[in-house]
């Protein structure tokens, strides 16, 4: 089981992912914006940050940067509708971060989380 912080501004996707991850046995706190997620994270530790790259206000990339400053060993999975290759070429995200491009299958996400937990 992992403690997961989910930051996703698409309410339907956020509720779907949170419910599915809880059913898989994980503890999930989910928020619709980066600022609220970061505020919660100031007082709580998590094993994994699952963040949408593009959100209004504090985006997922900046959320991950700030969260990693607080929790240096934090693992991050970005979910995005944008091409991950373009984001990496622009050097806007850490090379060690995992990126899942929308649409992705729930099994892909669960496999990535399981891989993190096994490491």
ZIRA-V589392 format. One record per residue. PHI is phi in radians with two decimals (NA if undefined). PSI is psi in whole degrees, 0 to 359 (none if undefined). NEAR is the number of other C-alpha atoms within 12 Angstrom. Layout:
# ZIRA-V589392
PHI	PSI	NEAR
PHI	PSI	NEAR
This chain:
# ZIRA-V589392
NA	139	20
-2.09	152	29
-1.63	117	28
-2.06	135	36
-1.84	120	44
-1.90	122	47
-2.10	109	47
-2.61	125	39
-1.43	343	30
-1.38	106	26
-1.03	316	18
-1.10	315	14
-1.13	318	25
-1.05	313	26
-1.13	319	21
-1.09	311	19
-1.12	316	35
-1.07	314	32
-1.10	315	20
-1.13	319	20
-1.21	325	30
-1.14	318	22
-1.09	331	14
-1.39	358	22
1.76	7	17
-1.63	154	25
-1.59	122	24
-2.20	130	31
-1.98	126	33
-2.16	142	37
-2.42	152	33
-1.60	1	31
-2.67	158	30
-1.20	323	35
-1.09	313	26
-1.14	319	26
-1.07	317	38
-1.15	319	37
-1.03	314	20
-1.10	321	21
-1.22	339	32
-1.05	335	18
-2.05	359	13
-2.38	144	18
-1.72	153	27
-2.40	161	32
-1.54	331	31
-2.58	135	40
-1.83	123	45
-1.96	109	46
-2.31	137	48
-1.20	140	43
-1.22	313	41
-1.82	112	28
-2.44	152	28
-1.15	151	20
1.29	236	18
-1.35	111	27
-1.37	173	30
-1.11	326	42
-1.19	314	37
-1.19	323	29
-1.02	314	41
-1.13	320	40
-1.08	312	27
-1.18	319	24
-1.13	321	35
-1.17	332	26
-1.14	322	15
-1.36	321	19
-2.23	85	23
-1.00	335	16
-1.70	12	19
-1.08	135	29
-1.67	145	34
-2.29	134	41
-2.12	124	40
-1.67	141	44
-2.05	136	40
-2.67	151	31
-1.61	357	22
-1.69	157	18
-1.13	123	19
-1.09	326	26
-1.09	317	18
-1.11	320	15
-1.13	318	24
-1.16	319	19
-1.11	327	12
-1.39	355	12
0.98	43	14
-1.69	354	21
-2.39	156	27
-1.10	138	23
-1.12	336	19
-1.47	353	16
-1.27	145	31
-1.58	142	33
-2.19	127	35
-1.93	124	30
-1.56	134	24
-1.28	140	21
-1.41	142	16
-2.17	159	19
-1.51	142	16
-0.96	326	22
-1.07	323	16
-1.04	314	19
-1.12	314	29
-1.08	320	28
-1.09	319	19
-1.13	317	27
-1.11	316	31
-1.06	322	20
-1.11	318	16
-1.10	317	25
-1.17	330	18
-1.37	339	10
-1.31	none	9
